[in-house]
């Protein structure tokens, strides 16, 4: 992630970060996003269903 | 037992003394309160000492013991709670200026459960700001110091819990762990910390950092003491949507079964990157001890282990989502480092967050597959010993990745156990991770190793 991209993201998210801290935040996000940007999204399963219903649960306790 | 050894006695030892009438809960609590008054000004482990409450709890325990009630091993045992656990009628700050005057009207479920077990509440233990920020000099709540070296951090965010236990100021403590906040302080302070399986211990009444990664759990000086605490804490709680209905087994009785025949898998990729040579040496010696005790130790590979780094993206995004209102309305009430970290979470896109969760699902599947071949995984708890405050306060100091976050991603139970000291006298730690809800095996491995070594008998010179 470049500093320019970081600034673009800040503008889109409406947040302000002190200019002298941008490089640290850039490094933090670069590390956090490295595995995500390296992944082939076609090779990973989709996530669990948002809601599941289990007939074995007590009444009124269906769904997560 | 000499008076200077009493603060480092085990919960089992204390219980035996209570039963023999050689010690009373009130005497013990008074001794601890005096020790806190003498030592804590130099350690800053406590935010609030609840002396009156502690003595009232101790008197109630004394009455119960007088009736011959020995049903709970925690009866009359003085403990402390990380200051992100709500305590009814008692200041709960979260280490934050935003909550500096908050007096909850309810107890967190974990607090209730330890109190039901008869534990004595000594007070509230300092936490890093909202379990995530670093307390720089001048912060409203002073940072806790590491009892082994006052110039070093005790780890975080359960910093006060780690410092209090290492200093003999409590016999047990509650911590919370989103990326290692129980196991990190346990590692740096030479104590034991357990992050149980996700859903094993309730988070109701505990301040949220990142709800898909947050865990609560016990910290103590021995594995058996941790097992006693877990026994009281574990179990379903309808107030926590992630709470599991998985039955709670006996955690204490299996401790003595040894490790003969158990398979220990050592994960080297990811967990040895940038490792300190003394940490590596201590870890290898711990593996040798486990082999001598009869365990089979072998290297294992987790195919997508580098995906574990995505845990930071989940943590940042969820922390921002939870605190967004206050970050936008009262940014000045957050410490500078915490504010930056949380605002960074606003810069993660929806797609990136979802992809991180997909990587997490893959990592969980990969790790569970490996845990069908071995009983537990072993890694160093931290790649380095406790850092100095000077290091951490450097403006260029980043967010350390650590060896603990992967098990918050997968929700597996993970235990930090002392495994030696550096030449400079700083504690080292081994992390033992098990199958979902198999805390019993994790504790058993930790206990067997611990009892075969003497690390637990060393205490800081205070």
Interface residues (C-beta under 8 A of the other chain):
Chain A: X6 X9 X10 X13 X15 X16 X17 X18 X21 X24 X25 X27 X28 X29 X31 X32 X33 X34 X35 X36 X38 X39 X41 X44 X45 X46 X47 X48 X64
Chain B: X241 X306 X307 X308 X309 X310 X312 X313 X316 X327 X336 X340 X341 X343 X344 X346 X347 X348 X349 X352 X354 X355 X356 X357 X358 X359 X361 X362 X365 X395 X396 X398 X399 X401
